[in-house]
Every structure is written in C-alpha cells, then in structure tokens.
Amino acid sequence: MRPLNNGPFGMYRLAVGVVNVIRRLSFRVEYIGRENVPLDGSMIVCSNHQSNWDPVLLAGAMPKQRQLRFFAKKELFEVPVLKHILNRAGQIPVSRGEGDRQALRVVLQKLKEDEVISIFPEGTRSKDGTLGKAQAGVGFFALRSDASVLPVAIIGTYKFRSKLKVVIGKPVDLSGLKAEKASAQTAADLIMATIGDLYMQHSRNVR
C-alpha cells in the first residue's frame, strides 16, 4: 500500500476539501466534543453507520493533522480513476464477507505507526437509522493495539439542509478489559454501548 500523502496538497486533503464544500451546501452539521480528539498517538475512530456520508462527517470532525484511513470495498480499487484516488488517499481495501488477513495486518501496522483508523463497529449501514450490534473486529483492533478508541455518534437524517449532530466522546477506557484478557466481542460491545449513550444524550431536537 502506498503511504498516505501528508503534503499540503495531498490527495486526502484535496478529497476532504471538495466533499466538505458539498457537505456544507447539503446539510447543517454541528460538531460537539472536538476537544476530546487526541492530537497524537494511534487512534481508532468508532461511529454508528447509516449513510455513505458518514465518512465525510467523520473526516470533518478531525483536526487537519489527524487524517483518517477508512476501509473500502476491494471492488472499488478496481475502478480505474477511483482506484488512484483511494490509493493516494491512503484508504484500505478489504474483502467483504470473508476474513481479510492482509487488511488486518495493514491496520495493526498503521496503528503501530501512530495513525488514525476509522471503523464502523456495526460492520454495515443501518437501514432504519437504529444502532445495531457491534462486530468483534473493532474489539480485536482495540485490544491488540495501544490506540485510543474514540466513540462518535452521528445523529440525524441525511435530507437536504437537515440538521445533523456529530458528537465526539472521550476515549473509551479499555484498560480493565485488557487486564482481564476479555474477548474481542466484549470490547466491541463496550465501544458500541458508549456510542449508544452519546446518541441518546444528544438526540433530542434534531430534525
């Protein structure tokens, strides 16, 4: 995988800049808790997932020096122009519906290098906007690394000019689970429960 281009005109920043313009024209987004984002060290950003717009909102929530790597379907890396953009922006190809050992190795290595990985614990988009059960994968990465785990709740409906909230909580404390050598699913459930708490606390008056 090509390294993430961190230059001032890198593909990631260019792509984020373009989609942020579209986002500002399309939705009214309120960011809450940006001060909770660690400014250094490895980090796993965990959010509920209801739309293809979610990565755009998450990227907009991060400081410029905290550039996100997302998982993208392997098939997207076969589209000529899109493949170039995804590779230059440092995104991670993954095969759906099967264990992708290469993707696992890449993520663990990037976390060792103090990078930021975005994972949707539910594994897929929610069709009705409700929060689903977390898959064990996010717990695996959280327990196998020293990364901070940042919970994020995206609240609202993606309708034109609708109001959305992106609520960033404090990093989840997994030290107890690591000491107990808890299962990946137990860690994933705790992460998802924290996202759910943020969602409930801030879901009023959003429409």
Secondary structure as a PSIPRED ss2 file (coil, helix, strand):
# PSIPRED VFORMAT (PSIPRED V4.0)

   1 M C   1.000  0.000  0.000
   2 R C   1.000  0.000  0.000
   3 P C   1.000  0.000  0.000
   4 L C   1.000  0.000  0.000
   5 N C   1.000  0.000  0.000
   6 N C   1.000  0.000  0.000
   7 G C   1.000  0.000  0.000
   8 P C   1.000  0.000  0.000
   9 F C   1.000  0.000  0.000
  10 G C   1.000  0.000  0.000
  11 M H   0.000  1.000  0.000
  12 Y H   0.000  1.000  0.000
  13 R H   0.000  1.000  0.000
  14 L H   0.000  1.000  0.000
  15 A H   0.000  1.000  0.000
  16 V H   0.000  1.000  0.000
  17 G H   0.000  1.000  0.000
  18 V H   0.000  1.000  0.000
  19 V H   0.000  1.000  0.000
  20 N H   0.000  1.000  0.000
  21 V H   0.000  1.000  0.000
  22 I H   0.000  1.000  0.000
  23 R H   0.000  1.000  0.000
  24 R H   0.000  1.000  0.000
  25 L H   0.000  1.000  0.000
  26 S H   0.000  1.000  0.000
  27 F C   1.000  0.000  0.000
  28 R E   0.000  0.000  1.000
  29 V E   0.000  0.000  1.000
  30 E E   0.000  0.000  1.000
  31 Y E   0.000  0.000  1.000
  32 I E   0.000  0.000  1.000
  33 G C   1.000  0.000  0.000
  34 R H   0.000  1.000  0.000
  35 E H   0.000  1.000  0.000
  36 N H   0.000  1.000  0.000
  37 V C   1.000  0.000  0.000
  38 P C   1.000  0.000  0.000
  39 L C   1.000  0.000  0.000
  40 D C   1.000  0.000  0.000
  41 G C   1.000  0.000  0.000
  42 S C   1.000  0.000  0.000
  43 M E   0.000  0.000  1.000
  44 I E   0.000  0.000  1.000
  45 V E   0.000  0.000  1.000
  46 C E   0.000  0.000  1.000
  47 S E   0.000  0.000  1.000
  48 N C   1.000  0.000  0.000
  49 H C   1.000  0.000  0.000
  50 Q C   1.000  0.000  0.000
  51 S C   1.000  0.000  0.000
  52 N C   1.000  0.000  0.000
  53 W C   1.000  0.000  0.000
  54 D H   0.000  1.000  0.000
  55 P H   0.000  1.000  0.000
  56 V H   0.000  1.000  0.000
  57 L H   0.000  1.000  0.000
  58 L H   0.000  1.000  0.000
  59 A H   0.000  1.000  0.000
  60 G H   0.000  1.000  0.000
  61 A H   0.000  1.000  0.000
  62 M C   1.000  0.000  0.000
  63 P C   1.000  0.000  0.000
  64 K C   1.000  0.000  0.000
  65 Q C   1.000  0.000  0.000
  66 R C   1.000  0.000  0.000
  67 Q C   1.000  0.000  0.000
  68 L E   0.000  0.000  1.000
  69 R E   0.000  0.000  1.000
  70 F E   0.000  0.000  1.000
  71 F E   0.000  0.000  1.000
  72 A E   0.000  0.000  1.000
  73 K E   0.000  0.000  1.000
  74 K H   0.000  1.000  0.000
  75 E H   0.000  1.000  0.000
  76 L H   0.000  1.000  0.000
  77 F H   0.000  1.000  0.000
  78 E H   0.000  1.000  0.000
  79 V C   1.000  0.000  0.000
  80 P H   0.000  1.000  0.000
  81 V H   0.000  1.000  0.000
  82 L H   0.000  1.000  0.000
  83 K H   0.000  1.000  0.000
  84 H H   0.000  1.000  0.000
  85 I H   0.000  1.000  0.000
  86 L H   0.000  1.000  0.000
  87 N H   0.000  1.000  0.000
  88 R H   0.000  1.000  0.000
  89 A C   1.000  0.000  0.000
  90 G C   1.000  0.000  0.000
  91 Q C   1.000  0.000  0.000
  92 I E   0.000  0.000  1.000
  93 P E   0.000  0.000  1.000
  94 V E   0.000  0.000  1.000
  95 S C   1.000  0.000  0.000
  96 R C   1.000  0.000  0.000
  97 G C   1.000  0.000  0.000
  98 E C   1.000  0.000  0.000
  99 G C   1.000  0.000  0.000
 100 D C   1.000  0.000  0.000
 101 R H   0.000  1.000  0.000
 102 Q H   0.000  1.000  0.000
 103 A H   0.000  1.000  0.000
 104 L H   0.000  1.000  0.000
 105 R H   0.000  1.000  0.000
 106 V H   0.000  1.000  0.000
 107 V H   0.000  1.000  0.000
 108 L H   0.000  1.000  0.000
 109 Q H   0.000  1.000  0.000
 110 K H   0.000  1.000  0.000
 111 L H   0.000  1.000  0.000
 112 K H   0.000  1.000  0.000
 113 E C   1.000  0.000  0.000
 114 D C   1.000  0.000  0.000
 115 E C   1.000  0.000  0.000
 116 V E   0.000  0.000  1.000
 117 I E   0.000  0.000  1.000
 118 S E   0.000  0.000  1.000
 119 I E   0.000  0.000  1.000
 120 F C   1.000  0.000  0.000
 121 P C   1.000  0.000  0.000
 122 E C   1.000  0.000  0.000
 123 G C   1.000  0.000  0.000
 124 T C   1.000  0.000  0.000
 125 R C   1.000  0.000  0.000
 126 S C   1.000  0.000  0.000
 127 K C   1.000  0.000  0.000
 128 D C   1.000  0.000  0.000
 129 G C   1.000  0.000  0.000
 130 T C   1.000  0.000  0.000
 131 L C   1.000  0.000  0.000
 132 G C   1.000  0.000  0.000
 133 K C   1.000  0.000  0.000
 134 A C   1.000  0.000  0.000
 135 Q C   1.000  0.000  0.000
 136 A H   0.000  1.000  0.000
 137 G H   0.000  1.000  0.000
 138 V H   0.000  1.000  0.000
 139 G H   0.000  1.000  0.000
 140 F H   0.000  1.000  0.000
 141 F H   0.000  1.000  0.000
 142 A H   0.000  1.000  0.000
 143 L H   0.000  1.000  0.000
 144 R H   0.000  1.000  0.000
 145 S C   1.000  0.000  0.000
 146 D C   1.000  0.000  0.000
 147 A C   1.000  0.000  0.000
 148 S E   0.000  0.000  1.000
 149 V E   0.000  0.000  1.000
 150 L E   0.000  0.000  1.000
 151 P E   0.000  0.000  1.000
 152 V E   0.000  0.000  1.000
 153 A E   0.000  0.000  1.000
 154 I E   0.000  0.000  1.000
 155 I E   0.000  0.000  1.000
 156 G C   1.000  0.000  0.000
 157 T C   1.000  0.000  0.000
 158 Y C   1.000  0.000  0.000
 159 K C   1.000  0.000  0.000
 160 F C   1.000  0.000  0.000
 161 R C   1.000  0.000  0.000
 162 S C   1.000  0.000  0.000
 163 K E   0.000  0.000  1.000
 164 L E   0.000  0.000  1.000
 165 K E   0.000  0.000  1.000
 166 V E   0.000  0.000  1.000
 167 V E   0.000  0.000  1.000
 168 I E   0.000  0.000  1.000
 169 G C   1.000  0.000  0.000
 170 K C   1.000  0.000  0.000
 171 P C   1.000  0.000  0.000
 172 V C   1.000  0.000  0.000
 173 D C   1.000  0.000  0.000
 174 L C   1.000  0.000  0.000
 175 S H   0.000  1.000  0.000
 176 G H   0.000  1.000  0.000
 177 L H   0.000  1.000  0.000
 178 K H   0.000  1.000  0.000
 179 A H   0.000  1.000  0.000
 180 E H   0.000  1.000  0.000
 181 K C   1.000  0.000  0.000
 182 A C   1.000  0.000  0.000
 183 S C   1.000  0.000  0.000
 184 A H   0.000  1.000  0.000
 185 Q H   0.000  1.000  0.000
 186 T H   0.000  1.000  0.000
 187 A H   0.000  1.000  0.000
 188 A H   0.000  1.000  0.000
 189 D H   0.000  1.000  0.000
 190 L H   0.000  1.000  0.000
 191 I H   0.000  1.000  0.000
 192 M H   0.000  1.000  0.000
 193 A H   0.000  1.000  0.000
 194 T H   0.000  1.000  0.000
 195 I H   0.000  1.000  0.000
 196 G H   0.000  1.000  0.000
 197 D H   0.000  1.000  0.000
 198 L H   0.000  1.000  0.000
 199 Y H   0.000  1.000  0.000
 200 M H   0.000  1.000  0.000
 201 Q H   0.000  1.000  0.000
 202 H H   0.000  1.000  0.000
 203 S C   1.000  0.000  0.000
 204 R C   1.000  0.000  0.000
 205 N C   1.000  0.000  0.000
 206 V C   1.000  0.000  0.000
 207 R C   1.000  0.000  0.000
